Amino acid sequence: MIDVLKLGKTFPLQASQGQAQSVTALHDINLQIIKGSIVSLLGPTGCGKSTLLEILAGLQSPTTGEVRLEGLPFATPIPTDKKLLKAYQRQHRFLSPQANRLFHNRPRHDIAMVFQDYAVFPWKNVLDNVTFTLSIVGVPKQQSQEIALGYLDKVGLLSSKTKYPSQLSGGMKQRLAIARALCVQPKIMLLDEPFASVDELTRQQLQELLLHIASATKVTIVLVTHDVAEAVYLSDKIFLFTPTPGTIYKTIEVNSPRPRRRSDAELVALQNQISTSFR
């Protein structure tokens, strides 16, 4: 279960004529994501969807509000009071580098993120891209190879294990990114426009792969997208965002049972409803 409570995010801007300025990306975000579900964050460019995803990933801190995972605080605002800031730093891994390595800086592998821009290592082949992730979380080399080969098989890349990213199509690179995210068996997968850079046929194939993964692993999936049809086809729930500052103005439940057909009248009607709502 993920709970986002009264969350806001403000970014400072360069001061103009001695006056501090800022821009609010997110305002009063409240949402709940059920374990094992697929949800989409849907809205116009610049409405803060990716910022929210990065907060869920632990890559940013909110300015106000908090995120709770399984009822426990995960992301909280950085305090302005010096005493409170020291306690916050101790809690959130701002100790000495030596202490971080020993105690606090072990990477989270219960949350995995897949980006739009094929975030894979170009100097490593397909297999090494996946085993590198496993080595970070301490999996022995021989075991990591076995695990990596299994996940490459799941995403249809086993025969390409010795190829380099430059030899792969866009869809294959994104399959590699998904395999690398899955190999650490995360509880939550965060996807930031993961299929935006591929052609429509490949996009649909990757969507089917995502649904297969969700069904097989019961991982919770949070998807950022601009594509109404994609959100409706994949999601159990869709959160609609306003333009900047981003806030959620409507939550839509998609109750159509799976497997779904893209041409189902119920799904098409829901797409039209959402598109009309944005207009």
QUIBEL-V404981 format. One record per backbone hydrogen bond with DSSP energy under -0.5 kcal/mol. NH is the residue of the N-H (numbers start at 0). CO is the residue of the C=O. If there is no record, write none. Layout:
# QUIBEL-V404981
NH_CO ; NH_CO
This chain:
# QUIBEL-V404981
1_32 ; 2_67 ; 3_30 ; 4_2 ; 4_65 ; 5_3 ; 6_28 ; 7_63 ; 8_25 ; 10_22 ; 12_20 ; 15_18 ; 18_15 ; 20_12 ; 22_10 ; 24_8 ; 24_22 ; 25_8 ; 26_245 ; 28_6 ; 29_27 ; 30_3 ; 32_1 ; 33_31 ; 36_33 ; 38_220 ; 39_236 ; 40_222 ; 41_39 ; 41_238 ; 42_224 ; 46_43 ; 51_47 ; 52_48 ; 53_49 ; 54_50 ; 55_51 ; 56_52 ; 57_54 ; 58_53 ; 59_53 ; 62_7 ; 63_7 ; 65_4 ; 66_74 ; 67_2 ; 68_71 ; 69_0 ; 69_67 ; 71_68 ; 73_66 ; 74_66 ; 76_64 ; 77_61 ; 84_80 ; 85_81 ; 86_82 ; 87_83 ; 88_84 ; 89_85 ; 90_86 ; 91_87 ; 92_89 ; 93_88 ; 99_95 ; 100_96 ; 101_97 ; 102_98 ; 103_98 ; 104_99 ; 111_187 ; 113_189 ; 117_114 ; 119_117 ; 121_119 ; 123_120 ; 125_162 ; 126_160 ; 128_124 ; 129_125 ; 130_126 ; 131_127 ; 132_128 ; 133_129 ; 134_130 ; 135_131 ; 136_132 ; 137_134 ; 138_133 ; 143_139 ; 144_140 ; 145_141 ; 146_142 ; 147_143 ; 148_144 ; 149_145 ; 150_146 ; 151_147 ; 152_148 ; 153_149 ; 154_150 ; 155_152 ; 156_151 ; 157_151 ; 159_156 ; 160_157 ; 162_159 ; 164_123 ; 166_163 ; 167_164 ; 172_168 ; 173_169 ; 174_170 ; 175_171 ; 176_172 ; 177_173 ; 178_174 ; 179_175 ; 180_176 ; 181_177 ; 182_178 ; 183_180 ; 184_181 ; 186_109 ; 187_109 ; 188_219 ; 189_111 ; 190_188 ; 190_221 ; 191_113 ; 191_189 ; 192_190 ; 192_223 ; 195_192 ; 197_194 ; 202_198 ; 203_199 ; 204_200 ; 205_201 ; 206_202 ; 207_203 ; 208_204 ; 209_205 ; 210_206 ; 211_207 ; 212_208 ; 213_209 ; 214_210 ; 215_211 ; 216_212 ; 217_213 ; 219_186 ; 220_36 ; 221_188 ; 222_38 ; 222_220 ; 223_190 ; 224_40 ; 227_225 ; 230_226 ; 231_227 ; 232_228 ; 233_229 ; 234_230 ; 235_37 ; 236_37 ; 237_251 ; 238_39 ; 239_237 ; 239_249 ; 240_41 ; 241_246 ; 245_24 ; 248_239 ; 248_246 ; 249_239 ; 251_237 ; 253_235 ; 254_252 ; 263_260 ; 267_263 ; 268_264 ; 269_265 ; 270_266 ; 271_267 ; 272_268 ; 273_269 ; 274_270 ; 275_271 ; 276_272 ; 277_273 ; 278_274
